[in-house]
Amino acid sequence: MLTSKISKVGKVVICGAKGVGKTSILEQLIYGNVTLDTEIHSTIEDTYVASVDTGKGSRDTLRIYDTAGLQGSVQLPRHYLSYPDAFILVYDPSDPASLDMLGGIKADIDKFKDKKEIFVIVIANMRSRQSSRSVNSSPLSSPQIQQQQTDAIESNLTRANNWCARERIKHYTVNAMERASLYEPFVQLASRLYPPQTKSSFPQLRQLTQKTSKVDNS
């Protein structure tokens, strides 16, 4: 349900290896205009603003910083580690190297967070499966090769789930070509950044009032 009331603004950095679909995810989430034919240029740096309805009666705003894809041993620039409230780590389950890269990024986040509570989620972008279907439809692709590709993807997803469980971070599987699959991780992230407030911000004052009332009535 839409509402005109907008509350807090959370700063989120999305990062990962080059070509895993970070920009496609954001473009599809916010604008819903990405198809297999859409030309997505390599990102140097960009900023998106998403207004997220978490069902609390107001919309929380996420300012999402899209970063350049990392390659090889290149690390996430340090200035990205100092200001965010949350990180979204994206990988391609058909590319094990893109998953391996997330371990180094998470280690840097833990190193520089300086006692601040930082939320981290991991997204597996399955759009690679869709692109692989066009390859697999070729007469040159045998059922055996197709099965090997599927097994490799499932193996990487299992490895990612196990790693996320050890790190105690959420793992989501999405497809950048399917907008509906993108809602849950961003809604859940906004909910964690801005949990609902309790009815009373001063429970000790309420207790004191109750005690005073009992004394007056005695």
C-alpha positions as CSV (number, residue, x, y, z in Angstrom):
1,M,0.0,0.0,0.0
2,L,1.4,3.4,-1.0
3,T,1.8,6.1,1.6
4,S,3.2,9.6,1.3
5,K,5.0,9.3,4.6
6,I,8.7,8.6,4.2
7,S,10.9,8.0,7.2
8,K,14.5,7.1,7.5
9,V,17.2,6.8,4.8
10,G,19.6,3.8,4.9
11,K,22.9,3.7,3.1
12,V,23.5,0.4,1.3
13,V,26.5,-0.6,-0.8
14,I,26.0,-3.4,-3.4
15,C,29.2,-5.1,-4.6
16,G,30.7,-8.2,-6.1
17,A,32.6,-9.5,-9.1
18,K,32.3,-7.9,-12.5
19,G,29.4,-9.1,-14.6
20,V,27.3,-10.8,-11.9
21,G,24.3,-8.5,-12.5
22,K,24.4,-5.9,-9.7
23,T,23.2,-3.1,-12.0
24,S,20.6,-5.3,-13.6
25,I,19.2,-6.2,-10.2
26,L,18.8,-2.5,-9.2
27,E,17.4,-1.4,-12.6
28,Q,14.9,-4.2,-12.5
29,L,13.9,-3.6,-8.9
30,I,13.4,0.1,-9.2
31,Y,12.3,0.6,-12.8
32,G,11.2,-2.9,-14.0
33,N,12.4,-2.4,-17.5
34,V,15.2,-4.9,-17.9
35,T,15.0,-7.7,-20.4
36,L,17.5,-10.2,-21.9
37,D,18.0,-7.7,-24.8
38,T,18.7,-4.7,-22.4
39,E,22.2,-3.4,-22.8
40,I,23.8,-2.8,-19.4
41,H,27.1,-0.9,-19.4
42,S,29.8,-1.6,-16.9
43,T,29.3,0.5,-13.8
44,I,32.0,2.9,-12.5
45,E,29.8,4.3,-9.7
46,D,26.2,5.1,-9.4
47,T,23.5,5.8,-6.9
48,Y,19.9,4.5,-6.7
49,V,17.1,5.4,-4.4
50,A,14.5,2.8,-3.5
51,S,11.4,3.5,-1.4
52,V,10.5,0.3,0.4
53,D,7.1,-0.5,1.9
54,T,7.9,-2.9,4.8
55,G,4.2,-3.0,6.0
56,K,4.8,-0.7,9.0
57,G,2.6,2.1,7.6
58,S,5.5,4.2,6.3
59,R,8.1,3.8,3.5
60,D,11.7,3.4,4.4
61,T,14.2,4.8,1.9
62,L,17.3,2.9,0.8
63,R,20.1,4.9,-0.9
64,I,21.9,2.2,-2.8
65,Y,25.5,2.8,-4.0
66,D,26.2,0.6,-7.1
67,T,29.9,-0.1,-7.4
68,A,32.3,-1.2,-10.1
69,G,32.6,-4.9,-10.5
70,L,35.8,-6.4,-9.0
71,Q,38.2,-8.5,-10.9
72,G,41.1,-10.8,-9.8
73,S,42.7,-9.7,-6.5
74,V,41.2,-6.2,-6.6
75,Q,39.6,-5.3,-3.3
76,L,36.5,-3.1,-2.6
77,P,37.9,0.5,-2.2
78,R,38.1,1.4,1.5
79,H,36.0,4.5,1.3
80,Y,33.0,2.2,0.7
81,L,33.6,0.5,4.0
82,S,33.3,3.5,6.2
83,Y,29.7,4.8,5.8
84,P,27.2,2.2,4.8
85,D,24.5,0.8,7.1
86,A,24.4,-2.4,5.1
87,F,26.0,-4.4,2.3
88,I,24.6,-6.5,-0.5
89,L,27.1,-9.1,-1.8
90,V,26.1,-10.5,-5.2
91,Y,27.5,-13.5,-7.0
92,D,26.8,-15.6,-10.1
93,P,26.2,-19.3,-9.1
94,S,27.6,-20.4,-12.4
95,D,30.9,-18.7,-11.6
96,P,32.6,-20.1,-8.5
97,A,35.2,-17.4,-8.6
98,S,32.5,-14.7,-8.0
99,L,31.4,-16.6,-4.9
100,D,35.0,-17.0,-3.6
101,M,35.5,-13.2,-3.9
102,L,32.7,-12.6,-1.3
103,G,34.8,-14.0,1.5
104,G,37.4,-11.3,1.1
105,I,34.8,-8.6,0.9
106,K,33.1,-9.8,4.1
107,A,36.4,-10.0,5.9
108,D,37.1,-6.3,5.0
109,I,33.7,-5.3,6.2
110,D,34.3,-7.0,9.5
111,K,37.7,-5.4,9.8
112,F,36.6,-1.8,9.2
113,K,33.1,-1.7,10.8
114,D,34.5,-0.3,14.0
115,K,31.9,-1.7,16.5
116,K,29.1,-0.4,14.3
117,E,26.3,-2.9,13.6
118,I,26.4,-3.6,9.9
119,F,23.9,-5.7,8.1
120,V,25.1,-8.0,5.3
121,I,23.0,-10.1,2.9
122,V,24.2,-12.3,0.0
123,I,22.3,-12.6,-3.3
124,A,22.8,-15.4,-5.9
125,N,21.7,-13.9,-9.3
126,M,20.3,-16.8,-11.3
127,R,20.0,-14.9,-14.5
128,S,23.0,-16.9,-15.8
129,R,20.6,-19.9,-16.0
130,Q,18.4,-18.0,-18.4
131,S,21.3,-17.1,-20.6
132,S,22.6,-20.6,-20.5
133,R,19.3,-21.9,-21.8
134,S,20.0,-20.2,-25.1
135,V,23.4,-21.9,-25.2
136,N,22.0,-25.2,-24.3
137,S,19.4,-25.0,-27.0
138,S,22.2,-25.2,-29.5
139,P,22.6,-28.7,-31.2
140,L,26.3,-28.5,-30.0
141,S,25.2,-28.8,-26.4
142,S,24.7,-32.3,-25.2
143,P,22.5,-33.4,-22.3
144,Q,25.6,-34.4,-20.4
145,I,27.1,-30.9,-20.7
146,Q,23.8,-29.4,-19.6
147,Q,23.7,-31.7,-16.5
148,Q,27.3,-30.8,-15.6
149,Q,26.4,-27.1,-15.7
150,T,23.4,-27.6,-13.6
151,D,25.4,-29.7,-11.1
152,A,28.0,-27.0,-10.9
153,I,25.4,-24.3,-10.1
154,E,23.8,-26.5,-7.4
155,S,27.2,-27.2,-5.9
156,N,28.0,-23.4,-5.7
157,L,24.6,-22.6,-4.2
158,T,25.1,-25.3,-1.5
159,R,28.6,-23.9,-0.8
160,A,27.2,-20.4,-0.5
161,N,24.4,-21.5,1.8
162,N,26.9,-23.2,4.1
163,W,29.2,-20.2,4.2
164,C,26.3,-17.8,4.9
165,A,25.2,-20.1,7.7
166,R,28.7,-20.0,9.3
167,E,28.8,-16.2,8.9
168,R,25.2,-15.8,10.1
169,I,24.1,-13.8,7.2
170,K,21.0,-14.2,5.0
171,H,21.3,-15.8,1.5
172,Y,18.7,-15.1,-1.2
173,T,18.3,-16.6,-4.7
174,V,16.9,-14.2,-7.3
175,N,16.7,-13.8,-11.0
176,A,17.3,-10.3,-12.3
177,M,14.9,-11.0,-15.2
178,E,12.1,-11.6,-12.7
179,R,11.2,-8.5,-10.8
180,A,9.1,-10.3,-8.2
181,S,12.0,-12.4,-7.1
182,L,13.9,-9.2,-6.0
183,Y,11.4,-7.8,-3.5
184,E,12.1,-10.1,-0.5
185,P,15.8,-9.4,0.1
186,F,15.3,-5.6,-0.1
187,V,12.2,-5.6,2.0
188,Q,13.8,-7.8,4.6
189,L,17.0,-5.6,4.6
190,A,14.9,-2.5,5.2
191,S,13.0,-4.2,8.0
192,R,16.3,-5.2,9.7
193,L,17.7,-1.7,9.3
194,Y,14.5,-0.1,10.7
195,P,12.7,-2.5,13.1
196,P,9.3,-1.4,14.4
197,Q,9.4,0.7,17.5
198,T,8.0,-0.6,20.7
199,K,4.9,1.1,22.1
200,S,6.8,2.8,24.9
201,S,10.3,4.2,24.5
202,F,10.5,4.6,28.3
203,P,9.4,1.4,30.0
204,Q,11.1,2.4,33.3
205,L,8.9,5.6,33.3
206,R,5.8,3.4,32.8
207,Q,6.8,1.1,35.7
208,L,7.3,4.2,37.9
209,T,3.9,5.5,37.0
210,Q,2.3,2.2,37.9
211,K,4.0,2.0,41.3
212,T,2.9,5.6,42.1
213,S,-0.6,4.8,41.2
214,K,-0.6,1.8,43.5
215,V,0.7,3.9,46.4
216,D,-2.0,6.5,45.8
217,N,-4.7,3.9,45.9
218,S,-3.5,2.3,49.1
